[in-house]
């Protein structure tokens, strides 16, 4: 049996790439063949990607070019080596007009595939609108990225949602959206795919560490001078050196010793070997908890529910830094026995769902 998956695999983001790998490898436990439909959102490659950063500025375009070249090496190299993609590439919604049926079951997810803000509108392909009516369709840990949708979004996508046999989402708020706004009852929450795979799985891919001794790792997606000052003061108070995971070259100008656009799997090593991880990222939080590293979570302005709901799930809400004056967070330790127990329980739910998908074919 073959499963075809559509997700945001083309986005040049560390969590996204690791999430795709985890999805693929978990599905391979249930299907003979797993393939990603190679759909590329217009702003994730080529001129569209450059324009999304440049915003009409020649100076911005020139400044981001070295990073884009490095991303091509890092992320394209990872996808080529680890992800099984369709031979055909889909660059627009119209490319799906003559889609060739290639699987026994179709799956969308995970990541924020249903976040119309992130996707700059509704993308019907992420609702499997191109799938033949006689083929089963499921959602695996998909995310809306928000706690409620606008009425127009629900109306624009209701017809697509109703065709799913079952939907699993990454956040409890997503279940509420489906039940209350869509009236779709066959919905449940499961773990993000990176968490479905235990630490032992990730350590099997983990390259050798480049840092000796304990350190604090910064993984900051939203630029903030307050965040930077907080990290520096935390380094001073703990006596631990500060390393910054730079996803772009311009971040090398900020505080901490720079780790400039590492290879994708180095993300796992750097989180695993750190003493503390200061972050506003869901996936940095998730990997920290999975690998037994204590995170300090600064909630971002947008889409922070992903982090807060996860911390609640693993009974570790105390790791949220309530302000940039909250240095006591380092003393509010994580009970990793509890985290392991909760993740083990949740992994069983993901496996039960995939068994259901397998048996439905």
Buried (B, 14 or more C-beta within 10 A) or exposed (E): EEBBBBBBBBBBBBBBBBBBBBBBBBBEEBBEBBBBBBBBBBBBBEEEBBBBBBEEEEEBBEBBBBBBEBBEEBBEEBBEEBBEBBEEEBBEEEBBEEBEEBBBBBBBBBBBBBBBBBBEEBBBBBBBBBBEEEBBBBBBBBBBBBBEBEEEBBEBBBEBBEEBEBBBBBBBBBBBBBEEBBEBEEBBBBBBBBBBBBBEBBEEBBEEEEBEEEBBBBBBBEEBEEBBEBBBEBBEEBEBBBBBBBBBBBBBEBBBEBBBBBBBBBBBBBBBBBBBBBBBBBBBBBBBBBBEBBBBBBBBEEBBBBBBBBBEBBEBEBBBBEEBEBBEBBEBEBEBEEBBEBBEEBBEBBBEBBEEBBEEB
